[in-house]
Amino acid sequence: PVVKLESGKSFGELALMHEKPRAATIVCTRDTHFAVLEKEDYQSILGARDMQKYSQDIDFLQSLPPFGSWTRIRLAKFLNYIKFRTQYRNSTIFKEDEPATHVFIIKRGEVKITKDKVQMQNKIKEYKFSK
């Protein structure tokens, strides 16, 4: 699968925003209940807001060096894989020595990166002895 969606996620808005045919096939992997908006209702209620946010997300990605040369179409496809989330002040995103499962791109805000000093000193000692 290109992407797996679960409760609270939506799909179909890209085709409506760009007035294009569906770009993928959607198949339920288990019994699923939906809230569904007709095209006209979506466009009058959410379309302009979603299109503005979507455009802002593409602009943000395009401002980053790794994505600066990407086309807006390629960035739009890439957005399907990105999950935006908010972390609150003093919350831990992950801890040292945890398995790596994600890459984080800071859209707004600031983080502090720390290392365990004892572990860092041991690594320095190991480096000195191995030379």
ZINOR-V225094 format. One record per residue. N is the residue number from 1. RES is the residue in one letter. SS is DSSP state (~ for helix, > for strand, _ for the rest). D_CENTER is the distance of its C-alpha to the mean C-alpha in Angstrom with 1 decimal. Layout:
# ZINOR-V225094
n->N res->RES ss->SS d_center->D_CENTER
n->N res->RES ss->SS d_center->D_CENTER
This chain:
# ZINOR-V225094
n->1 res->P ss->_ d_center->17.1
n->2 res->V ss->_ d_center->14.3
n->3 res->V ss->_ d_center->12.1
n->4 res->K ss->_ d_center->13.5
n->5 res->L ss->_ d_center->13.1
n->6 res->E ss->_ d_center->14.8
n->7 res->S ss->_ d_center->16.5
n->8 res->G ss->_ d_center->15.0
n->9 res->K ss->_ d_center->12.6
n->10 res->S ss->_ d_center->14.0
n->11 res->F ss->_ d_center->14.8
n->12 res->G ss->_ d_center->17.4
n->13 res->E ss->~ d_center->16.5
n->14 res->L ss->~ d_center->15.8
n->15 res->A ss->~ d_center->19.3
n->16 res->L ss->~ d_center->20.8
n->17 res->M ss->~ d_center->19.3
n->18 res->H ss->~ d_center->20.6
n->19 res->E ss->_ d_center->23.6
n->20 res->K ss->_ d_center->23.0
n->21 res->P ss->_ d_center->23.8
n->22 res->R ss->_ d_center->21.3
n->23 res->A ss->_ d_center->19.3
n->24 res->A ss->_ d_center->19.1
n->25 res->T ss->_ d_center->21.2
n->26 res->I ss->_ d_center->20.1
n->27 res->V ss->_ d_center->22.2
n->28 res->C ss->_ d_center->22.5
n->29 res->T ss->_ d_center->22.6
n->30 res->R ss->_ d_center->24.5
n->31 res->D ss->_ d_center->26.2
n->32 res->T ss->_ d_center->23.7
n->33 res->H ss->_ d_center->24.4
n->34 res->F ss->_ d_center->22.7
n->35 res->A ss->_ d_center->23.0
n->36 res->V ss->_ d_center->23.6
n->37 res->L ss->_ d_center->24.0
n->38 res->E ss->_ d_center->26.3
n->39 res->K ss->~ d_center->25.3
n->40 res->E ss->~ d_center->27.7
n->41 res->D ss->~ d_center->26.6
n->42 res->Y ss->~ d_center->22.9
n->43 res->Q ss->~ d_center->23.8
n->44 res->S ss->~ d_center->26.2
n->45 res->I ss->~ d_center->24.1
n->46 res->L ss->~ d_center->20.4
n->47 res->G ss->~ d_center->20.3
n->48 res->A ss->~ d_center->20.9
n->49 res->R ss->~ d_center->18.5
n->50 res->D ss->~ d_center->15.6
n->51 res->M ss->~ d_center->16.7
n->52 res->Q ss->~ d_center->16.9
n->53 res->K ss->~ d_center->13.4
n->54 res->Y ss->~ d_center->12.1
n->55 res->S ss->~ d_center->14.5
n->56 res->Q ss->~ d_center->13.5
n->57 res->D ss->~ d_center->9.8
n->58 res->I ss->~ d_center->11.5
n->59 res->D ss->~ d_center->14.1
n->60 res->F ss->~ d_center->11.9
n->61 res->L ss->~ d_center->10.5
n->62 res->Q ss->~ d_center->14.2
n->63 res->S ss->_ d_center->15.5
n->64 res->L ss->_ d_center->14.3
n->65 res->P ss->~ d_center->16.9
n->66 res->P ss->~ d_center->15.2
n->67 res->F ss->~ d_center->14.1
n->68 res->G ss->_ d_center->17.1
n->69 res->S ss->_ d_center->19.1
n->70 res->W ss->_ d_center->16.7
n->71 res->T ss->_ d_center->17.8
n->72 res->R ss->~ d_center->16.1
n->73 res->I ss->~ d_center->16.3
n->74 res->R ss->~ d_center->14.6
n->75 res->L ss->~ d_center->11.7
n->76 res->A ss->~ d_center->11.7
n->77 res->K ss->~ d_center->11.7
n->78 res->F ss->~ d_center->8.8
n->79 res->L ss->~ d_center->6.7
n->80 res->N ss->_ d_center->7.7
n->81 res->Y ss->_ d_center->6.0
n->82 res->I ss->_ d_center->2.3
n->83 res->K ss->_ d_center->2.8
n->84 res->F ss->_ d_center->4.4
n->85 res->R ss->_ d_center->7.5
n->86 res->T ss->_ d_center->11.0
n->87 res->Q ss->_ d_center->13.3
n->88 res->Y ss->_ d_center->16.9
n->89 res->R ss->_ d_center->19.6
n->90 res->N ss->_ d_center->21.2
n->91 res->S ss->_ d_center->18.7
n->92 res->T ss->_ d_center->18.1
n->93 res->I ss->_ d_center->14.6
n->94 res->F ss->_ d_center->16.5
n->95 res->K ss->_ d_center->20.1
n->96 res->E ss->_ d_center->22.1
n->97 res->D ss->_ d_center->23.0
n->98 res->E ss->_ d_center->20.3
n->99 res->P ss->_ d_center->19.0
n->100 res->A ss->_ d_center->15.9
n->101 res->T ss->_ d_center->13.1
n->102 res->H ss->_ d_center->9.8
n->103 res->V ss->_ d_center->9.3
n->104 res->F ss->_ d_center->8.4
n->105 res->I ss->_ d_center->8.5
n->106 res->I ss->_ d_center->10.5
n->107 res->K ss->_ d_center->10.3
n->108 res->R ss->_ d_center->13.4
n->109 res->G ss->_ d_center->15.7
n->110 res->E ss->_ d_center->17.1
n->111 res->V ss->_ d_center->17.3
n->112 res->K ss->_ d_center->20.4
n->113 res->I ss->_ d_center->20.6
n->114 res->T ss->_ d_center->23.8
n->115 res->K ss->_ d_center->25.8
n->116 res->D ss->_ d_center->28.6
n->117 res->K ss->~ d_center->31.7
n->118 res->V ss->~ d_center->33.9
n->119 res->Q ss->~ d_center->31.6
n->120 res->M ss->~ d_center->31.2
n->121 res->Q ss->~ d_center->35.0
n->122 res->N ss->~ d_center->35.6
n->123 res->K ss->~ d_center->33.4
n->124 res->I ss->~ d_center->35.4
n->125 res->K ss->~ d_center->38.6
n->126 res->E ss->~ d_center->37.6
n->127 res->Y ss->~ d_center->36.9
n->128 res->K ss->~ d_center->40.3
n->129 res->F ss->~ d_center->42.2
n->130 res->S ss->~ d_center->40.7
n->131 res->K ss->_ d_center->41.7
